[in-house]
Amino acid sequence: MMRESGRFQCGLKSVSGALVFLEGGAGVSYGEMVEVIADGRVRPGRVLIAGRETVAIEVYEGTEGLSPSETRVRFLAHGLEVPVAEEMLGRTFDSFGRALDGGPEPLAREWRDVNGAAINPAMRAYPRDFLQTGISAIDGMNTLVRGQKLPIFSASGLPHNRLAAQIVRQAEVPGERAGFAVIFAIVGASRDVAEMFRRSVEESGALGRVAMFVNFADDPAVERLITPRTALTLAEHLAFDRAMHVLVVITDMTQYCEALREVASAKGEVPSRKGFPGYLYSDLASIYERAGRIRDREGSITQVPILTMPNDDITHPIPDLTGYITEGQIVLERELDRGDIYPPINVLPSLSRLMSDGIGQGRTRDDHAHLSNQLYSAYAYTRRIRMLAAIIGEEELSARDKMYLEFGRRFESEFVGQGAEENRSIEQTLDRGWEMLKLLPTADLTRVSEQEIAAHLK
């Protein structure tokens, strides 16, 4: 290894998957960016292992065609940086912040490291304010709060892509739309799905407040590891430098984790559960924990990561570890999807741990908490009645239980179910909830007050 013009240049020792290995590591830093030069082509890369005898580099644009004898590596003495600017809203970029929409490259005054800056826990402000998605099963039953990280657990074949696009189009901070932006990170998507996302947002008229970062399925898998971080780097600039409320939607985190496993395997690391590296938890936390609010700052970052559960297994390491880091989950269910309910959100296993702090008088409506509890209780009882009816037959049920079965059907089709283009305000969601309670005996409504019953069940 020799130094030329303040930069290192060296030949390769070997190539393994998306990694190249070099001999010698003096003066090389972990995370340092490099240029891999071969056949007149320059490919970006990053140092993954900076040992005394060996340096491992992940090559973002693939290692195909690299020859150990014909390849040089140039070390750049800095980490991966991407442009950040408010003018990037309304545009589409790749994982490196390069324009994909045919427009000019962003004229950013500032470039920032994609790993961001850690937020001092003592400076974090507690999330308390409502963020509206226009989707009743979320806004009414599992409310999203500004600064929260609330994942969506889906499965192969369920309409999580439609749901992601709908959230991106409809999300808003009521009364503060001018200071709101959405960052949409698309990881490992096919080109037709990515085009569906772009067209959906553009036709809705919401594109002006959305910045999209796209990693295609046919891009090198290693690039998936930086897509969420690039998106979050822009989100941090908008939230904490431009005082905006930013919603970051990431789909699909399972693709991200699969890429992480592939890279770990190429490095020869000892696998943990399901072959994933033992640091999967901390790696996911380095992404999820970039959501939040900072004291004395106006802006906020809210995250909605979407992941598909392999084999519908909620105990799989990806959803399992995600659940430990985040503040709840939204769960999509196959049974509801088979019943033609969209979005197929099962409100029973779904949970927003910060919901109680983001609803009520001055935020949503003073009857929100009691109404949500009553709907949850009634729907949970309906599910038990359905299991009983499957055994003894619906005709053997009491008149009261048959009322609950009707409530369950109407609740799923009219409250949970809504059109993919239907955007409900929080007032419409809550009013619709009270319409559902009209189907039940008033004596059973024990979780709402008499004053609320008199005001809403006329």
N, C-alpha and C positions, 0 to 999 in steps of 0.2 A: 504494500500500500504506500502511495506517495501523495504528497500534498502539492497541488498546483493552483496558483492564484488564489490562495486561501481556501481552496475546496479540495476534498478528497476525491480521488479517482482510483478505482480498483476493478479487477476482474472477478468473475463469479467463481465460486467453489462448486455449487450445485443448485438445481432448481427443483422445488417440490410444490406442486399445486400452484397456488397464488404467491408462493414465497420464493425468494432467492437468498442464498447463503454466501457470505463472503468470509475470507480469512482475515483475522485481526480486527480489533475494535477500538484502538487508541483514539481518543478525541471524538468518538461518536456518542451521541446522546439518544436515550430512548424517546421515541415520538418525533425524532428529527425527520424532516422531509428530504427526499432525495429525488434525483432524476436518473432513471435507468435509460441508457442510450445504446441503441442497437439499430443497425441498418438505416441510419439517418432519422430514426423515430425516437422521440423522447416520451417516456412514460413516467408519470408521477408515482411515487412510492413513499412508504413511511417505515422507519426503523421500529421493529417489534422486539428484537433482542439485541442489546448492546453489550456483549460479553468481551472479555479480554482476547479471546481467541476466535470467536465467531460473531458475525453480525447477521441477523435475519431481517429481511425487508419484505413487506407486503407490497406487491405491485398492483396498483389500482386498475390499470387497463389490461390486466392479464399478462401471462408469461409466455404465451405462444410465440415460438420462433426465436426465443432467447438462446444464444449460444454462449457457454462460459468463456470461450476464447475471444469472442467478438463483441462482448458487452462491457460497457463501462458504467460506473455508478458515481454520480456527483452528489455530495452531501451539501445541503443548503443552510445548515446551522440555524434552522427555525422550524417550528411546528407547522401543521397544516392550517392555513389561514384562508378565510373566505370574505368576500365583500359584504358590507352591511350598509343599507341605506333605506330610508322610507320610500324612495322611488322604486324599490324592488316590488312593492305591492302592485298587483295587476299583471305580474310577469310569471313566466315558467322557467325554471332552471334545473340543471342537473345536480349531481351530488357535490360538485365543486363550486357551485354558484355561477356556472357558465350558462349563458342564455340558450334556451331550447325553443323559444317561440319565434325565432327569426328576427328578433329585434337586436339592438346593439347590446354589447356587454354593459353591465351596470356601471355607472360613473360614481363609484363609491369613494368618499373621502377617507374611509377607514376600513381596514381589514382586521379581522379578529380570529384568534385561535378557536377552532371548532370545539375544543373541550370546555370553553367557557371559563368563568371565574366562580369559584365556590362561594356560596352565600353563607355568611356567618350566621349560624343558627340563632344567635342572640338578637340578630337584626331582622329576623323574619316576623312579619305581621300575620296574625291569625286570619285565615280566609273567612269572610262573613257575608259577602254580597252575592246576590242571585245572578246567574247567567242563563239566559233563555235559549233553548234549542228549538222551540216550536213543536216538540214531540211530547205528547201528554204523559206517556209512560216514564219519561225521564223528568220532565219539569214538575209533574204532579206527585210522582211516587218516589223518585230517586234524584232529587234536585241537584244540579251541578252548581257549584259555588266558585266564584272567581278566585283563582290561586290553587284550586284543587286539582288532583290527578285522579281521574275516574276512568278506568279501562272498560272496554267492551269485549266480553268473552263470546266468541262466535265459534262456528265450525264450518268445515268445508261444505259448500253448497247453500249455505244460508245467506241472506241478502245483506251482509255487512257492508258491501261496497255501496249499495244504494243508500244505506243508512248513513255511511260516512259522508257521501256526497250531499245528502239532505242536511246533515248537521252543518257542513261547511257553508251551504247556501243560506240557511235560516238563522244561524246563531247570531245573537245580538245581546248587548247590554241595554235593557230598556231605558230610554231617555238619554243614552250616551253613545249613540251610534257613530258619531263623528270621530270618537276616540277609540274605535274598536277595529281590530284586524284579525284575520285568520291565516295561519301558516299551515299548509297542507303538505305533509311529507308522505310520499308514495314509495314504498319499499318493495322491490321485486315484483312489480306488476307487469302483466302482459301489455303490449302496446295498445290493444283494443280497449282494455280496461282503463288505462291511463288516458286515452282519448275520450272515453265516456266521462271520466272525471272532469277533464278540461271543458268539454262541451256543456256538461251539466251546469258547471259554475258560470261559464260565459253566458249561456242563454238565460240564466236567472237574473243577470244584471249585477251579481255580487262580485264579479271578477276584480273590480277596482280596489277592493279591500282584502284580496286574497293573494298570497304568494305561494306558488307551488314548487316543490322540489321533487323531481321524479327520478327514481332508479328503476330501469326496465329489467324485466326478467332475463333478457339476453345480455345484460351488462355483466361484467365480472362480479361474482358474488361478494368479493371483498369490498366493493364500493358500497354495498348495503350498510356496512358498519359506520359510514360517515354521514349517510343521508339524514338520519334523525338529528345528528349533532349539528349539521349545517343549518337545518331548519331552526333548531333551538337557538343557535347563535344569532340569527336575524331576529328571532322573537325577543331575546334579551335586549338587543339594541332598541327595538321598538317600545318595549315595556319600561325599561329602566332609564333610557336616555330620551325617549320621546313621549313618555307618560301615557302610553296607550294600554288598553286592555287587550291582551292577545290570547286567542285560543289556538292551540297547536293540536292538530289531528294527525295521528301517525297510523298508517296501515301498510303493511301488516307486520307487527313485531315478531311474529313467528318466523318470517323470512329473515329478519335481522338475526334472530337467535340461531337459525340454521347456518347462516354465514359465519357466525362466531364459532360454532362447533367445527365447521370446515377448516377455518384458519387454525384453531387450536390443535386439530388433528395433524395438520401439515407441520406445525411446530414440534410435534412429538410429545405433547403434554399428556399427562395421565388423565383419562376421562373420568367424569363423575356420573351422576344420574343420567340415564338415557344417552350417554356419550357426550354430554355437554361438559364444558370445562367447569372446574370447581369454583371459579370466580364469576359464574353467570349472575349470581345475586348482586354482587357489587357492580358488575358491568351494567346491569339493568338499572340499578340505583343511580349510577352516574348520569343516566338519561332522565329518569322519572323525577329525580330530586331537583332538576332545573326548573320545575314549576314552583310557583309561590308568589308571595308578595314581600316587599321589603319596607320596613318602617321608614316613614318620611319620604316615601316615593309614591307617586300616584298610580303607576302602572301595575299590571299583574300578568302572570303567565299561567294559563289553565291548560291542562293536558288531557286529551282523550285518546290514549293509545288503543288500537284495535288489534286483537290477536285471534287467530284461529286455533282452537284446541285440537291437537292431534288425536284422532280416534274419539273425538267428543269427550276426552278425559280431562275433567277440571282439576284433577290431582297431578297432571303432567307438570314437569318442572317449570315450563314457561308460565302458564296461568298461576301455578302454585306460588312461585316466587314473586310474580307480579302482584298477587293479592297481598303479600306481606309488606310490600313497599308502598302501594297506593292506598287510597282512602275509599275503598269500596269496589264495586264492579257492577256492570250491566250485563245480564246474561241473556243471550238469544237461545231459543228453544226450538227443536225440530218439530215437536208436536204442534205448536202454534203455527209454524210455517206450513206444515201439511194441512192445517185447517184454513189456509189462505188468509192468515192474519199477518198484516204488515204494519209496523215492524214486529217481528215475533219475540217481543221482550217478555220474559217471565219475571214478573215483579216480585215473586216470592224469594228466590235466591239472590235477586239483585239488591244492592245496598249502596247508599251514599252516606258515609259516616259523618260528613259535615253538613248534611241536609238541615238538621235542626238549627244550625247557626246561620243559615242563609235564607230562611223563610220567615213568614210572619208579618206583622204589621210594619209598614215602612219598607218592606223588601218585596213580598209577594202579596199576601192577604192574611188577615188575622185568623181566618178559619182554616188555613192551609194544613197546619200540623194535625189538627183533629180529623179533618176530612181524609187525609192520607192514611192515618191510622185506622179509621173506620173502613175504608175501602180495602186495605190490606187484610184486616181481620175477616171481613165478609168473603173475600176471594179465597183466603186460606180455608175457610169452612166449606166453600163451594168445592174445592179440590177434594176434600175428605168425603163429601157427599157423592161426588162422581165415582170414587173408588167403591163406595157402598152400593151405588146403583149398578155398577158393573157386576156385582155379585148377586144381588137380589132382584135386580130389574127396576127400572125407573117407575113403573106403575105401582110398586110396593112402597114407595116413599110417601112421607106425609106431605100434606099441602104446603107446610112451611118449607120443607126441604126442596120441594119442586119450585118454590119461589126463588130459592138460592140457586138452583140450576139455571133458571131463566136469567137471574142476575149475572151469573158467570158467563153465559153466552153473550149477553149484551155488553158486559164489561170488556170482554175480549174483542168483540167486533166494533164497538162504538167508542170505547175509551182508549184501550191499548191500540186497536187498529185505527189507522188513518192513512190517507193517501200519501204517496211518495212526494207529492207536490203540495200537500196540505200543511200550512204553517199556522199553528194555534198559539194564540197569546196565552199568558198564564191565567188571565181572567176566563177565557174560553175553556181552558183545561179544567179549572176548578168548578165552573158552572156545569160542565159535562159530568164531573164526578158526582155532584149533587143530583143530577138527573138519574144516575145509576142507583143512588140510594133510595129514590122514590119507589123502586121495585121491591124493597124490603119492608117488613113490619117496623113501624116506628119504635116499638118497644125494644127491638134488637139494636137500635142505634145508641149504644152505650158509650161510645168513644167521642161523640160530639155533644156539645152542650144544648140545653133546651132553647137557649136564645138563638143558637145557630140553626137549630131545626126550624124554629119559627120564622127565621129570616130567609131560609133557602128552600124549605119544603112547603111551599104554599100551594 
